[in-house]
Amino acid sequence: MKFGKDFKKQMVPEWIEAYMDYNGLKKILRDIRRARQSKGPPTPSRLSHQQSMLYTTFSGLNPRPNSVHQSKGDIEDQVIDVSTTQQEGSTKLYNTKFLKSNEEGGDTEVTFFNKLDYELNKVNIFYKDKVEEVMKEATELNKQMEALIALRIKVKKPDIAKSNSEAVKLTSPGREKIPEVKPMDLTPEVNKATASTQGSAISGEDYGTRHGKMADSAIHQETELEVLDRVKMNNAIEDSIITIRGLLNDSKGKELNFNKEELRKAEERLKIVFIEFYRKLRLLKQYSFMNLLAFSKIMKKYEKIASRNASRSYMKIVDSSYLGSSEEVACLLDRVEDAFIKYFSRLNRREGMKSLRPKFRKEKHRVTFFSGFFFGCAIALLVAAILLIEARKVLDKEQQAKYMDNIYPLYSFYAYIVLHMLFYSASIYFWRRYKVNYAFIFGFKQGTELGYREVFLLSTGLAVLVLSTFLVHLHIKMDSKTEHYETYVDLIPLGLACVVLLITICPFNFMYKSSRFFLIRCFFRCICAPLCTITLADFFLADHLTSQCVRRLFEEKEPVHAVNGFRYFLTIVAVAIRTAFELKKGTTWKVLAFISSIVAIVFNTYWDIFVDWGLMQKRSKNSFLRDKLLVSHKSVYFAAMVVDMILRFAWLQLVLKFNVIALRGDAITSLCSCLEILRRNIWSFFRLENEHVNNVGKYRAFKLVPLPFYYYDDEKDD
């Protein structure tokens, strides 16, 4: 694999704009190559240093001291001169002067080095900002671990906690305290001797050894317990029904109860925080490595094309930059590993590293095989059902046709689910193709997200189960030889529902348990939306079913959710009036149904295109679209807008009642339902694409995990 493709593959999707523009620099190098090829083959006077060495006299293998003449030659062969400027509180900015600009084609090389400096400065600034962020997070994690260790001592060693309270009473009148010793320290220590040149360095003393000497000290444990005097449990970790305290905006935390359940929840939450923090550090380290490698590769290409010795000089600058010389991330990685293994893995390094390292789902051949097998079976069963209905003339007999009308809604429900899953599988395929980080946006646990193959397998498997049941049901009902089984016929749809439900809620680890339970939790929060905290995955699912706009308005206090709620209210009104029209008929109800449907359709179409998809922006560099597009073909966006509008108006069929001779009433309703499922999945793709673009614009690549403890100021609290 060429480096350019591998570089693009290794990019963090939300940080793409912060990486070095490798392809842009390659494009300038192609211009340099064309300019040099137009001048013809190089003359002997323009031979590169490497080529000229082939024609020099052999001088032996023994090294010789550098002469004055050689030093002058190095100066004369110098191609670039890099200067640095540093503004107060910012990273160094590099500016390269190309010393051969007066030569033919030198302007293009000047452009190359200007672009190279811009990319180096951009990468340095971004990397330093991110390192400063993780340093602040490390400081906060130190405080969280202090509280956790104090809580562990309080819960598991109450005798020490009691003696500590007595010691505090004795020392409090004189304000005398035992010198504070932190139980852990993730922040890299600064080496004063090299602080001016390197910024920070790892201290010589081993962290684990230092902490091991102090962990068993009674004085140290007594000091740790003082943290509990200014700590509360963070209410943000509660996903259940909102408490009265939360409704009244009482406080950010609740008092500690010092019980084992409280300790267990805090440990689980902080363990997740550590894993996410470690993932961020790994991505930062990878970001640094890949950009350094990209600068090295592009400079080698420049040397090869331009036949100039500039790679070594420029790479010295790159290596001395903050990107190449900073060691904070590497130091933090080691410290996080040590802390996680000690406090969350019981000193089992293998288990701890297994939890910390990222998990990737492996593509399995059996998934592809069974997907194709079930798909073929589903097609065969569908054809068999159609042929059976035609052979028995089911729709021509009044009694049997009425029976079909009764069982049709039972099985069409599953057909809609299968269709939804098929479209969702297609959406995942295109999200992956266009680098939409759907797993992060939905909040899937790393390594458990389903790919399009797995979703396609589940949909075809469900289709086979439903079609098989339908064929058995139809055969027993229509065959006179099986009349004695008719008493059990009505139990077949109930049995199918029970099987599907049992598979969905099965607690055993098979058939993608984590994904099934993730869906169950989202569905539960959709039902209990007014009473519990929701995530993007919850209201994304709810938007396919109905809405949660009022809940989001309550949480985020943004008026846009009120407008969105009004949009769904218009839809509800339109549906209610259409239902009344179908029941009462009459011209008045028909006019009201038509007007309400038109208003709801126009409002919903506007919201889809302008708000959910973020298109039709003014002053966009892509006319009538938005600045950032993931799909390269702009016509796809215009086609999606037109299709969305057409499919929105398809529901007018229920009001206007167009005469379609070839279709029955139920068939027309089913067709409209299928078109609506298609529209919602088209909406899903572009809605998530817009969410991803917003994350890219703000470099949001990590989920925010609520911390278990909340520190408060004693004086302000009083």
Secondary structure, 3 states (H helix, E strand, C coil): CCHHHHHHHCCCHHHHHHCCCHHHHHHHHHHHHHHHHHCCCCCHHHCCHHHHHHHCCCCCCCCCCCCHHHHHHHHHCCCEEEEEEECCCCCEEEEEEECCCCCCCHHHHHHHHHHHHHHHHHHHHHHHHHHHHHHHHHHHHHHHHHHHHHHHHHHHCHHHHHHHHHHHHHHCCCCCCCCCCCCCCCCCCCCHHHHHHHCCCCCCCCHHHHHHHHHCCHHHHHHHHHHHHHEEEEHHHCCCCCCHHHHCCCCCEECCCCCHHHHHHHHHHHHHHHHHHHHHHHHHHHHHHHHHHHHHHHHHHHHHHHCCCCHHHHHHHHHHCHHHHCCHHHHHHHHHHHHHHHHHCCCCHHHHHHHHCCCCCCCCHHHHHHHHHHHHHHHHHHHHHHHHHHHCCHHHCHHHHHHHHHHHHHHHHHHHHHHHHHHHHHHHHHHHHCCCCHHHHHCCCCCCCCCHHHHHHHHHHHHHHHHHHHHHHHHHHHCHHHHHHHHHCCHHHHHHHHHHHHHHHCCCCCCCHHHHHHHHHHHHHHHCHHHCCCCHHHHHHHHHHCCCHHHHHHHHCCHHHHHHHHHHHHHHHHHHHHHHHHHHCCHHHHHHHHHHHHHHHHHHHHHHHHHHCCCCCCCCCCCCCCCCCCCCCCHHHHHHHHHHHHHHHHHHHHHHCCCCCCCCHHHHHHHHHHHHHHHHHHHHHHHHHHHHHHHHHCCCCCCCCCCCEEECCHHHHC
